[in-house]
Amino acid sequence: MTDEERIAAAQRTVEEARERLVDTVQSLAEQLEPKRLARELWENAKDKGADLAEEAVDAVKARPLAVTGIAAGIALFLAREPIADLAGKMWRGKAKTKVAAGARQRKPAKPRAAKAAPEAKTENSQ
C-alpha cells in the first residue's frame, strides 16, 4: 500500500469516527432534552405511585385490623389538641353540674327579717 492509499484510508477512518461521534452527540442531546427528561420522570413517578398504591391496597387486604389501628392512632395523634380541648370542656361542664347539683340539695335559706328603714325626718319633728 502506498502512502497515498494509507492517507486516504486514514481519512476515511477519521471521517467514519467523526460521523459516529456526531451521531452519539445528537443521541445524547435528544436524551438530555429537558422536555423528554421531564416526561420520563413523570412517567416513572406515575408508575411508582401506582405500584405504591397497589402495595398499600394489598397490605390493607392482608391486615385490615392492623391498618385500622394504625390509622386510628395517627388520627388521634393529629387530633390530640382538639380532643384535649373537648375533654377539658366536658370536665369543666361536669364540675359545674356537680356544683349546681350541690346547691340544689341544700335547704333554702330562711328569709332574713327586713331591717326597718330609718324614718325620714320631717319638718314637723324638728
Residue pairs with C-beta under 8 A, 6 or more apart in sequence:
1 9
30 36
59 67
60 67
76 83
